[in-house]
């Protein structure tokens, strides 16, 4: 389960439907970043998305939780939230 979001490392993505991550950060339409990798933590159903935002070489992480009451809908339908640039 190294890449459950089916994103391509090194590819740039744009948010097309806003979403809120586990840390309550809102990712608005138009936000762009380059995908690096994902990590999954089974005991907390945590999925960490590693990205380079706005072509800055500093890596950022966005945390999601794969539980129905959290971000399961976003994780399972991530293609509806981003598109390649």
C-alpha positions in Angstrom: 0.0 0.0 0.0 2.7 2.4 -0.9 0.6 4.7 -3.0 -3.2 4.3 -2.4 -3.9 7.7 -3.9 -2.5 6.5 -7.3 -0.4 9.6 -7.8 2.7 9.7 -9.8 5.9 10.7 -8.0 7.4 13.9 -9.5 4.1 14.9 -11.2 2.5 18.2 -10.4 -1.1 18.3 -9.2 -3.7 21.0 -8.7 -6.6 20.8 -6.2 -9.9 21.0 -8.1 -12.2 20.4 -5.2 -11.3 21.8 -1.8 -10.8 19.4 1.1 -9.8 19.6 4.8 -7.0 17.3 6.0 -6.6 15.6 9.4 -4.9 18.7 10.9 -7.9 20.9 9.8 -5.9 22.6 7.1 -8.1 23.5 4.1 -6.6 22.8 0.7 -8.4 25.2 -1.6 -9.1 24.9 -5.3 -6.1 26.1 -7.3 -3.5 24.9 -4.7 -0.6 23.2 -6.5 2.1 20.8 -5.4 4.4 18.1 -6.7 3.8 14.6 -5.4 6.7 12.9 -3.6 5.3 9.8 -1.7 2.8 8.5 0.8 3.2 6.6 4.0 0.5 4.6 5.8 0.4 4.0 9.5 -2.0 1.0 10.1 -2.7 1.3 13.8 -4.1 4.8 13.4 -5.3 4.4 9.8 -3.1 7.4 9.0 -2.0 8.3 5.5 0.7 10.9 5.1 1.0 12.7 1.8 4.5 14.1 1.1 4.6 17.0 -1.4 6.7 19.8 -2.6 4.4 22.9 -2.6 4.6 25.7 -5.1 7.9 24.4 -6.7 9.8 25.1 -3.4 12.2 22.3 -2.6 11.0 22.1 1.0 8.9 19.1 1.6 5.5 19.4 3.3 3.3 16.7 4.7 -0.5 16.5 4.7 -2.1 14.0 7.0 -5.3 12.1 6.3 -7.0 9.5 8.4 -8.7 6.6 6.6 -11.7 6.4 8.8 -15.3 7.0 7.8 -15.7 9.9 10.3 -12.5 11.5 9.0 -11.0 11.6 5.5 -11.9 8.2 4.1 -14.1 9.8 1.4 -11.3 12.0 0.3 -8.7 9.1 0.2 -11.1 6.7 -1.6 -12.0 9.3 -4.2 -8.8 11.4 -4.4 -9.1 11.6 -8.2 -12.1 13.9 -7.7 -10.0 16.3 -5.6 -6.9 16.8 -7.8 -5.8 16.7 -11.4 -2.4 16.7 -13.0 -1.1 20.0 -14.3 
